[in-house]
Amino acid sequence: MQADKKIFADNPAVAQAFAEDFVAWLETQSQPKVTVSLSGGSTPTLLFEILAKQFADKIDWSRVHLFWGDERCVPPEDPQSNYGVCKSLLLDHVSIPESNVHRVIGESDPEAEAVRYGDEMKAHCELNADGLPMLDLLILGMGGDGHTASIFPHQIELLKSDAICAVATHPESGQKRVSMTGPVLCAAKKIDFLVTGAGKASVLGEIFGKTGDWETYPTSLIESKGPIAFYLDEAAASFGK
Ligand SMILES: O=C(O)[C@H](O)[C@@H](O)[C@H](O)[C@H](O)COP(=O)(O)O
């Protein structure tokens, strides 16, 4: 994996820096419609708050179309819902048209929703030569087991799926998720990982050093024709110490 590492003091500093870079990047995008896929979990919550508090009126939200790299198969009011968390921290505080928010319908049947969401992505994203949706920006997180989106090590074959989205299962809880698959993640024009906390350091060290079990981590195998950057706090980046 060829990736640029941007290291900041702590999670708030990562979120602030990424928010500023995101706004600056948006200004470089000349296309009328910009497609952005958000990560889930806890890491991006600070970013959502900063975008809502500091940048609500500095972004032309009418241009921004939001997707989710993965979603838990729960209704939006469930605290586990990635969309639900983003709605309460960001979407309810900015003037983004509802039609620009492409949530995974977590309360639907997972297999049917995986198909529907793939179709929605194809309808709203530019397609590459293989007919895959090409996101302008893909924001990803990484779990302590090296998973990204909801592609976990025990289902690493989802990195090669020929479906746009697939139903994944959390290895401990068994929770079903709808996740973008590897080819779609890797089709993105630009990929930014937000990874913070000491719990991610050892896996990151294996990934960047190509040591230990690095090849078993889905995050290791995310490639892109465009730039990949890791926004890290010092705790996550402490593998180099
Ligand atoms: O739905 C999800 O959980 C994710 O999208 C997942 O890939 C997440 O980014 C990582 O598990 C990191 O989660 P934390 O930010 O909570 O550490």
The ligand as an ORCA input file, in Angstrom:
! r2SCAN-3c Opt
* xyz 0 1
  O     -19.502      0.766     10.610
  C     -18.351      0.694     11.035
  O     -18.031      0.303     12.177
  C     -17.246      1.147     10.175
  O     -17.407      1.831      9.123
  C     -15.954      0.563     10.486
  O     -15.176      0.239      9.381
  C     -15.215      1.559     11.354
  O     -14.697      2.601     10.544
  C     -14.113      0.876     12.099
  O     -14.667     -0.232     12.790
  C     -13.467      1.827     13.106
  O     -14.437      2.105     14.075
  P     -14.129      3.179     15.257
  O     -14.032      4.506     14.573
  O     -15.324      3.092     16.143
  O     -12.836      2.745     15.887
*
